[in-house]
Amino acid sequence: MSVPVIPFEAGEARLDWLALCDAFEAGHRLPRAEIADSFLYRGADTLLSRAAWIDGLGLAVKSATIFPGNGEWGLPSVNGGVSLYADDTGVLEAIVDFHLVTKWKTAGDSLTAARRLARPDAREILIVGAGTVARSLREAYAAAFPGARFTVWNRARARAEALAADFPGMAVADDLEAAVRGADIVASATMATTPLIRGDWLRPGQHLDLIGAFRPDMREADDAALARARVFVDSRDTTIGHIGELKIPVEAGTFRAEDVVADYYDPPETFRRATDDEITLFKNGGGAHLDLMCARYILERWQAG
């Protein structure tokens, strides 16, 4: 049997952001995933291997290398591969382009949360960072908030200008604090190891989406942001004890693990904005179970033709 290899461009042409969010919703109604993550480090470089098994959906193995210095060589900082296996037989069903799964999983994860947690009337969306993930966030958020105005902030303004040039009407911010204060949704996708976003800048009704931190020594928002917000995660199992965004304040005693309101496996009614004025904060951990759900969605769309 020939195993399909799904490339980026041909695979992406068949995908839809809102349909992916629906696939994530459906995946979380299945039995809880079994997940195994391993990390190897060499300085700033990381090898991340993630495996997931969801009864009724299948198995996926994803290996990622994150080398932040690759830009100096004109190479992507993240590389890897994804294999998808059948639930009933364990047979290899597809090899899916790593960057396709990563792009749609990461931005789709954040969009799924924003559809529940952001105010429906959100119109000002700030993207912090101007890399590959920031670009996919701009695409994804536009699908659910079609009337929104987008702004991008980046430490290197030239990169923000380059991103904005590809999306007519997207503005570039010079003052991060002012941009955060003026936004209804703030989506941060940086490689920061110390907080960029201050809780004192947040105002009632905002939604803060934190994507960038993936290591135990990384975080994008400070303790005050956690204290002022109702905090949600995609999975307690892959965030609280593993990613600095929550691991650092939990270990310091400035935030408690039990203060996380809900993850995607909790009843949907608990993963909602409660009032128009509250601040909601979502930590996107992007666990292997989401890679599996995303890869399965991609394969189904590929097979549908």
N, C-alpha and C positions, 0 to 999 in steps of 0.2 A: 504494500500500500504506500502510495506516495504521500509524504508529509508536506503540507503546505508551508511555505516560507512567506510570511506576510511582510512586504516592504513598507517603508514609511509612507511615501506619497500615495501609492495605490490603496493602502489600507486606510489612510486618513480620509480619503475622498468619500468613504462610505459611512463616516461617523457623524454623530450628532451629540452636542453637549448635554442637552436635556434628556435625551434617551439614555445616555451613560449614567446620569444621576438616577434615573429610574432603575437602571440595572444595579447600581449600588444599593438602592433601597431594597430591591428584591433579594440581593445577595445576603443582606443582613437579616432577612427573615428565615434564612436557612440555619441549620445548626452552627454554633460558634466555631470559627476556624481554629484549627491547630496551626500554630506558627512557630517557626524556629529561625532566629536571626543570629548571625555571627558577624563580628567586626574585627578586622585587623588594621593596625595603624603603622604608618611610618612617617613621623613628623606630621605634616599637614595632609598627607595622602591617606586614603581609606579604601579598603576592600570590604564591601558589604555584601553578604550573601543572605538571601531571604527565601524561605520556602513556606508554602501554605497549602493546607488541605482542608477543603470544605465538603462535607458529606453531601452529595447531590450535585456538586458543581465541578469537582475535579481537583487537580493538583497543579501547582506552578512552582518553578524554581527560577529565581532572578538573581544574577550576580552583577554587581555594579562596582566599578572603580571610579573613585572621585579624586582627581588630581588637580587642585586649584591652580597650579602653575602652568597647566597645559596651554593657556592662552598665549604665553610667550612663544610657543611653537606653532601657533595657528591651529591648534587641535582642540576639540571639545573637552571640557573638564570632566565630563561624566561619560563613561562608556560601559558596555556590558552586554548581556544577552538574557532572553526570557524563553523558557520552554514550558509548554502547556501539555498536561497529561489527562487522559480520560479517567473519570471517576470510577467507572465500573471495572475497567481492565488494567489501568495504569499505562496504557499504550500512549506513546508520544503522538499528540494530535496536531501540534503546530509549533513552529518556531516563529515568534513574533518579534519584529524589530524592537529592540530595547528602547530606543528613543521615542517610538510611537506609544508604547505602553507607559513609559515614564511621563511623557507630556500629558496624556489624557488622564492617567490615574491621578497625577498631582493636582492639576487644575480642576479636574472633575470632583476630587475630594473636597476642595475648598468651595466649589460651587454648590455641592450638595449641602454643605453646612450653611452657606449664605442664604440659600433658598428657605431654610428654616429659621435662621437667626437674624438676618438683616431685615430692616424695615422694608416692606414692599415698595414704599415711596422713595427709597434711596436713589439719589440722582448724582451725587458727587462721589466718584470712586478714585482713590489715590493708590497707585502702585509704587511701592518702595523697592528700588532695585530695577535694573534695566537689562537683565540677562535673559537667558532662554526661558526660564520659568515665568518671568514677568511678561514676556510676549504671549505665552499661552494663557496667563491669567487675563490679559486684555481680551483675548478671543472668547474665553469661557464666560467671563462676567457679562460681556455684551449680549450673550445669548439669553440670559435670564433678566437682565436690566437694560432693555434695548434703548431706553431714553436717557441713559446715564451719560454724564460728561466725565472723561478720564484725564487724570493728571499723573505724571511720572516724576519721581525724584530719584536721583542717583548721586553718589559721591562724585563720580566723574561725570560732569554735565554733558560732555560730548556723547557719552553712551545713551543718556536719556534723550538727547536730541535725535540720535539715530533711531531709537525706538519710536519716538513720537512721529518722525517723518514717514513711517510706514503705516500710520493710522491717522488719517486726516481728522483734524479737530482735537487731537490729544495735546494737552498742554504740558509744559515742563516747569517744575517748581524749583526754586533756588533755596527757599527756606523750609526745611522739613517740619519744624514746629508749626508754622503757619499753615502748611499744607495738611498736616494731620488735623489741626483744629477745624479746618474747613471741610473735611471729608465726612461723608455718611458711612462709607466703607473704606477701611484701610487694609490693603493686602500687602504684606511684607515678605519679600523673597530675596534675602541677602545672605552673604556668607559671614555675617557678623558673629563675633564671639562675645561681645559685650553689648548691652542693650542700646539700641538706636532710638526706640520709641518710649517716651515717658508717659506714665499714667497721668501726670498732672496736665498733659496736653489734651486728654480725652474729654469728650462732652457727652451728656445724656443722649441716648438713642443711637450711638455709633456701634458699628460692628468691626472688630479687629480680627483679621485673619493672618495668622503667623505660620509661614511655610518654611522659611530658610533653615532654621536650626535642625540638624539631624544627628549631631554628636553630643556626648555628655558635657562638652565644654562650650557649647554654643547657645546663645539666646539673643532674641531681637527686642524684647520688651522687658521693662523693669518690674520690680516688686509692686510698685504702686499701680501699674496696669492690672496686674492680677488681683490686687486688693479691691479695685474699683469695679471690676467686671464680674459677671457670671461666666464661669470658665467651662468650656466644653472641649472634648477631644474626639478624634475619630475612633481611637481605641486606647483604653487605659493600659492595656498590656504592652503596647509598643511606644508609649510616650512617657508616662510618669517616672518610671525608673530608668529610662534610657536616654532621654533627650534633655539637654541642659535647660531648656525653656521652663520645664517643671522640676526636673531633678535637682537643679541647683537651689531654688528657693525651698523645696521640700526639705532638703538636707540642712539648710540654714535655719529652718523653723519659721520662715516668713510666709509659707503657704503650706496647706495640708492637702494630702492626696484626696482625702474625703471631701474637699471643697470643690472638686470637679463635679459639675452638676450631672453630666451624662455623657455617654459615648453612643455610637451608632447601634450598639446592641441593646441599649435600653429602650423601653417603650417610646415610640415616636412622640407621644404627647409630653414627655419629659425633656425632649431635645427640641425646645421651642423658645422663642422670645416670649417672655411673660408680659412685659409692658413696653409701650412705645419709648419710654424714657430710660430704660436700663441700658447699660453697656454690655455687649456680649463679646466674648473672646473665644476664638477657636484655634486650637493647636492642631495643625495638619501634620500627622506623623507618617502617613503614607505607608502603612505596614504591608507585608506580603499578601495578606488576604485581599487587599484592594488591588494589588497587581493581578492576582488571580481573577477577581471579578472583572477587571478591565480587560484582561487578555481574553477571557471567555466572551465578553461582549464584542470585542474586535473579531474574534473567530466567527461568531454567529453572523455578524454583518458581512464578513467576507464570504461565507457560505451562501448567504442570501442573494449575493450577486448585485 
